[in-house]
Amino acid sequence: MASISSSAPAITVPAAGTLLDRLAVGLLVVVAGVVLLTFRDYGLGWDDYTHSEYGDLLLAFYRSGFSDRRALSFVNLYAYGGGFDMLAALAAKALPFTVFETRRLMGGLVGLLGLFATWRIGRRLGGPPAGLAALVLLAACPLYIGHMFMNAKDAPFAVAMAILLLALARFFETYPRLPLATGALAGTGFGLAIGSRIMGGFGVVDFAAALALVAASEARTKGLRAAATRLLSLLLRLLPAVVLAIAVMALVWPWSVIDPLNPFRAVAYFSHFFEKPWRELFAGELVPVTDMPRSYVPTLLALQLPEIFFALALAGIAGAAATVCRHDLPARRRAVLLLLLLAGTLPILVTVLAQPAMYNGIRHFVFVLPPLAVLAGLAGARLIASLRRRSHWLAAAAGLVMCAGLALPVVDMVRLHPYEYTYFNMVAGGVAGARTRYMLDYWGLSFKQASLAIAAWLAEHGEHKPAERRWKLAVCGPHRSPQVELGGDFETTWDPQGADFALMLGEFYCVTFDAPLVAEVVREGVVYARVYDIRGRSYTTLLTTPAP
């Protein structure tokens, strides 16, 4: 496929562009409707309760006039920004939903903002066709949709990075001018990104590389002195944006500013694995998370992105790389594409080279999905435009193929709901093919449905809790979910001895009991969770390791 050209591969008829923009807005409205209709379906995972507490502690920090400093040493979350947790905690005080329903709603709405930013980036770089394509690809990506509802760290960070990328795309379009709105958006984007996760530093690297490309190009064409003068003038105009970035970072991550060295301490903390290592399932083998192969992230991206998304993203990466290397094209255009290219690939390349501890699938890499969607959207729009010049029939056929490729993951999302984040594509054999080779519901979201099934089963069978004690529920997985869903009539434990029921994730580390089955949570033939009646039976552990 031809590389992405310096001119946007957009439809030249204004009415066509307007129609595509209206379709994009319509899609955003549809996604908003889906958020409002489904946010209550998503259960709690391992980290939800702790994140909820962190949000409340951050609010207490501000309400107390900075005297209540518990948030600044809370678990290890002080080393992360808490902007989303504060937003959810504030919303929970105003909305008529439970705390955790509110968190799911706010996650969906923040994710919607990320979709909007992705559309605008694609549209700025490739016109309405590329913008719509980028939006559709991301909206039909189960990894993004699944994580935006329930991932309190990585999904908001992905949105912050998308906002930053949009701001920087605008920045290079007007270089060396810096409109006030662009500077404000850039400062907000940087502050939110670094204030969400210290990995927001990738945005600084991306920006510096793109800025260096423009400066080097101007040094060749205008002379070193003129290029240096323009660059210095721009950097001075950036100072207010830097101040805004620090202020936003301080607001969402107060620990980062109580000591100027704290951001560097966060880098040092996260550069080493900070928990007791465990093993996870990867490619059919149990591998210590500290010894995951370099292929971990690329493999999971290839198996968990929809096929059309992955193929177009590869084409977009190749096209952007080729365009960046073309010295006959405007430097500002090449700089924006370099920015986009680095945003989508540099974190993956660094991970492959550094081989850090890796676990929980690719949830830590949700932030590369928006730039990859834009790259894919540019490639898709360019392909359709190229085919249209040859034959409208060829363009129509390619459009139908793309629509079919997008329909497949959407159908799978409906089938998997509300466990979209567990999606595997057809190359992996879907979730059925991935069940014995990779982790699926590693966050234990299926415990919400399983807990509700326990309550329904007890009511259906006329069961009442034993006299003078609560039901004892042995749980292999996150305990907070059944505690929240089942309430005070149940106590949870890791010890199955003397328990009435056992609630088990379908992951490899949970035992399959030979006991009456109360309920199963199943998607596409794969068991996500089981509930057993183990009264009168004796078991010593909930945990197991499969035979080698």
N, C-alpha and C positions, 0 to 999 in steps of 0.2 A: 504494500500500500504506500502511496506517496506520502512524503512527510507533511506535517502541518505547515501550511504556508504562512507568510507574513500577513496576508489578508484573511479575514474571517470567512470560513466556508458557509456563509449565511445565504438564505434565500433572498434574492434581490427585490422581490415584489413586496412593497411595504405591507400590503394586506395580509400576505402570507406570514410575515413576521409578527404582525398583530395577532393573528389567529394562534400561532404557536405560543405567544406570551399568554394568551387567554387560556390555552390548554394547560400551561404550567400553573397558572393561578388556580385553575379548576382542580388540578391534581393536588395542590397544597390544601385546598378546601376539603377535598375528599379525605386526605390523610388526617386533617384536623378532626373531621367527623369520626374517623376510625379511632383516633385517640380518645375522644369523648365517649365513645360507645364501649371501648374495651379496656380502659385503664384499670378497672376493678378486677380484671381477670388474672393479673400477674401477682404471684405470691412473693413471699419474702425469701431471700437467700441468706448466705452465711453472714454478710456484712451489714445488712439493712438496719438492724437494731442499733449497732454501734454508730453508724453514720447518722441515724436520727438523734442519738444522744449528742454527737459532736455538733450538729446544727444548733441544738438547744443551748449547749455550752458556749458557742460562739455568740449567740444572741445575749446570753447572760453576761458575757465579757463586755459587750457594748452597752447594755442596759445599766451595768454597774459602774459605768465611767472608767472601764479598764481595770477595775480592782478585782473582779472575779476572774482569776487567771487559770482556772481549771482546764480550759480549752487548749492552753499552750503547753500542756504536758499530757494530753489525753491519748492513751494507748500509743499508737504511732501515727495517728491521723493529724497531729499537729504539724507533721512534715509534709502534709498535703494541704492544698487550699480547700476551703469549705464553702465556697460560694454557692454551690448547688444545695448543700445541706442547710445553709442559712435561708436560702430562698424557699425551700420546702418547709422549713420550720415556721417561717413567717406565714406562708400560705395556709398551713395547717391550722393557724389561729383564726383564719378568716373564712375558710371554706367549710361546708357542711359534710365533710368526709372524714374517715378515720385518718390518723397520721400516715399510715402506710399507703392507703388509697391516694392521699394527697401527693405523696412522694412519687407514685406511679404517674399521676396526672401531670405533675410538673416535669417529670422526665420526658413524657411524651411531647409536651409543649416545647421544651428546650430542644428536643430532637427535631421538631418541626422547624425551629429556627435554623438548625444546621442544614436542613433540606433547602430552605430559602437561600441561605448563603451560598450553597453549592450551585443552585440555579443561577444566581447572579454572577458568580465567578465564570461559569461556563458561558453565559450570555455575553459577558464583557470580552471574553477571549475568542469566541467563535460565533457570536450572533445568536438569535433566537433558536435555531435548530440545535446548536451545541448545548445551549442552556437547558432546553427541554430534555435533550438526551441525557445530560448529566443528572438532572433531577429525577427522571424516570428510573435510571439505573440505580441510583441510591435508594429511592423509595421502594424499589423492588428487590433490595438487598436484605435478606433475612438477618444477617449479622448486625446491620445497622439498626433495623427496626426493632429487633429483639433486645439489643443492648440499650437503646435509648429509653426504654421504659424502666429498666431495673438496674442499670449500672451507674452507680452514683459518682464514680471517679472518672472512668474512661470515656463514657458517652458525653458528659458535659465538657470534658477536655477536648474531645473531637470537635464539638461545636465551637468552642473558643478558638481552636486552631483554624477552623473554617472561616470564622469572622476575621481573624488576623490575615489569612490568605486573601480574602476579598479586599481588605484594606490595602495590602501591599500591591495587589494587582492594580488598584486605582492609583497608588503612589507612583508606580513606574510608568503609567500612562501619561502622567502630567510632569514627570521629571524634567527639569529640576524645580518646577513649581511645586508648592505643597499647599493645596487648598485646605482651609480650616476644617472642613468636614472630614477630609481624608486623614489629616493629622489626628483629629479626635478619634476617628474609628481605629486608626493604627495604635494609638496609645491605649484605647480600651481593649483592643484585641490582644496586644502584648501583655497587658496587665492581667486579663482573664486567663490567658494561656499559661503564663508562668505561675500565676496565682492558683491555678488548678492542679498542675503537676510540674515539677521542675523540668520535665522533658519538654516543656514549652521552649526551652533553650534551643531546640532544633529550629524554631522559627527565627531566632537571632542568627543562627548559622546560615539558614536559607537566604535571609535578607542580605546578609553581608556578602554572600557569594554573588547574588544578583546585582548588588550595588557595585561590586568590584568589576563585574562584566561591563556594566555601563561606563564606569570610570575609565577602564582600560580602552574601551572602544573610542571614547571621546579623546583620550590622550593621543591615540593614533590619528584621529581626524582633525582635532582642534588644537593639538599641542598639549604638552604636559602641564604647563602653567595654567592654561585656560581650564583644563579638565579639573585640576586640583582646586582652583578658585571656585568653580561651580559646585564641586563636591563639598568643600568646606562651608560654603554658603548654605547648602542644603542641610548639612549636619547641624548648623547653628539653628536653622528653622525647625529642626526636629526636637530641640530641647523641650519645648512645652509638651510635646507628645511623650517624651521620656518621663517628664514629671507626672503626667497623667497616668502613664503605665505604672509607675511606682505607687501612686495613690490608689489605683484600682487593685493592684497586687496586695497592698497593705490592707485594704478593706476585706478582701476575700481570704487572705492568708496572713493574719496579723503576726503569727510567729516569725514570718520572714523578715520583718522590719524591727523587731525588738532588739535584734543584734545584726549588724550588717553582714556578719559571717554566716548567718543561719542558712541562706540559700545554698552556700557552698557545703555546709554540713549536710544538707539534704542530699546534695549530689553524692557526697561521700557515703552517706547512709544507704542510699539506694544502689550504689555501685557494687555493694556486697549483699549477698543473700542474707536476709535478717531474720529468718525463721529456721526452725529445725527442719532439715530436708525430708521430703517424703517422695514417694514414687507415683508417677502418673502413667496412664496408658497412652502410648504413642506408637503408631504403626504396628500394633499387635504385641508390643513388648512393654513390660513395666520398667520405666526408666526413672532414675532419680532426677528430680527437677533441676538439680545443679549440674547434671551431665547430659542434658538434652542435646541432640545433634544440631549442627548448624542448619540443617534442612528443616527444622521445626516450623518456623514461621512461613517460609515459602511453600512448604508442603500443605500446611493448613489453609493458606490463602488459596492455593490451587484447588483444594477440595471443598472449601466452604464458601467461596464466592460463586454466584451463578455463572454458568459457563460463558454466557454472552458478555457479562461484566468482565470476567477475567481475560477473555480473548481480546476485547476492545481495549482494555487497560494496557495489555502488552503492546498492542498496535500504537496506542497513544504514547506510551513511553518511548517506543522506537521513533515515532514521528517527532516528538518534542526534542529528543536528543539530537536528531538529524538537523532540526531547525536551529537549535542553539549553536550548532557548529557552522552555520552558514553566515559568513562575514558580510555577504552582500545584502543581508536583511537588516532592518532597523534594530539598533542595539536595545531599545526599550522593549520591543516585542520579544526579542531573544531573552532578555532578562526576566520577563514575566513567565515565559515558558520554563526557564531554568528554575525559577522559584517554585513553580508547580511541580516540575520533575523532581526536585529535591524533597519537596514536602511529601510526595508519594512514595519515594524510594529510599531516601537516605536513612531513615530509621530502620528499615529492613536490612540494608547493607551493613550498617553499624552492628546490628544484632547478629548477623551472620558472621561477621569478622570477630566480634568480641565474645560471642557464645556465652552470654550471661545465663543465670537461672531462668528457666521458662516454664510456665505452667498455666492452667486454666485456658487452654486454647489460645486464641489470639485476641482476647479481650483487651490486652494492653495496647493493641495496635488498631483499635477502632478509629483512631485519629488519622490513619492513612487512607481511610475509605473515601472521604469527600474529595481529596485531590485525585485519587485514582478514578473516581467517578467522573471528574471533570476531564481528565486525560482520555478516558474511554468515550465520553460524550463528544470531545473534539474529533476523535478518530471515527466515530460513527457518523457524525455530521459530514465529515470530509469524504467518507466512503460513499454516502448517499449522493452528495453533490457531484462527485466524480462519475458515478454510474448514471446520474441523470443527464449529464452532458453527452453520454453515449446512447442511452436509451431510457425512456421513461418506464418501459416495462422492466428493465433490469433494476432500476431504482425501486420500483414498486415491489418486485420480488424480494430484494434485499430488505426493504422495510417490513415485509411480512415475516421474513426469517427473524428479524430483530424482535418484532412483536411476539412471535412464538417463543423466542428465547427469554423474553421478559415475563411471559405468562406462566412459564414453568415454575419459577421460584415463587410467584404470587400464589399459585395453586398450592404449593408446598407450605407456604406460610399459613394459609387457611387451614390446612390439614394438621399442622404442628401447633397451632395457636393453643395456649400462649407461650409456647416454648420455641419461638422462631429462632432464638439464638443458637439452638442445637442443630440447625440445618447443615446438611452435607449435600453436595450436588450429585448428579448422576454418575460422574466419574468415580466418586467414592461409593456408589451404590445407594445413595440416600442414607437416612439414619439407620436403616436396616443393615446396609453394608458396613456402616461405620461402627455399629454397636460393639463388636468384638475387637476393634482396632483403635478406637479413639474415645475420649471422654465426650459425653453428651450433656446431661443435665448436671454439670459439675457444681452449679450454684444451688441446686435443690429446689428449684421453683415449683416442681410438681407436688411438693408437700402441701401446698394450699389445697389443690384438688383432692389429694389423698385424705387430708384432714377433714374436709367437708364430707367425703365419702364415709369416714368413720362415724361422724355425727348422724348422717342419714341412715346408716346401717343400724346403729343403736336404736334410733327412733322407730325404724321399720320393725325391728325384732322386739320392741318393748323392753329393752334392757335399761336398767338403772344402775347407777354407780353403787359400789358396795357400801354398806353401812359404816359410818365413821371413818371413811377414807376416800381418797380420790381414785379415779382410774389411773393405773400405772401404765404408761406408754413408753416402751423401749424404742429409741429413735436412732437409726443409723443415718446421720446427715445433720443438717442444721436444726437445732431445737427451737429456735425462736418462732419459726413458722407455725408448727402445731400449737405452741403455747398461745400465740395470738389468735389463731383460728378456733381453737377448742376451748379456750378460757380456763377458768379456775377449777373445773371438774376434773382436770387431768394434770398429772405431774409427769414430766419427761425424765428419762434416765438413759445412760449408756449401758446399764446392766440389765440383761433380759431376765435374770433370775427373779421369779416372783411377779413378773410383769403380766398384765392382762392382754395387751396387744403389742405388736411390733410394727413400726413404720420404717420401711427400708427403701433407700434409693436403689435404682436399678444399676448403679455403677459397680465396678468390679470388686470394690472393697467391702460390699455389704453381703452378708450371708443370704442364701436362699433357703428358707426354712421348709421343713416337711410338716406343715401345719395348715389348718383350715384357712382358706383365703377369704378375707373380708372384702377387699377391693383391690383393683389394679388401675393404674393410670397408664394408658397405652396410646401411642401415636405411631401410625404406619406399621403396626405389628410389633413395635418395640416397647418393652415395659420400662417406664420411667420411674415408677414407684409401686410398692406393694404394701398392703396392710394385712397382717396375720392375726388370728386369734390364737394366742399361745397360753391361754389359761389351762392349768393342769399339766403343762409341759415344762421340761427342764432344759434350758440352753445356757451356756456359759459365756458366750460372746456374740456380738453383732457383726464382728469383723472377720474378714477372710482374705486370703490371697490366692488367686487361681493357681492351679498346678502349672509348673513350667513346661 
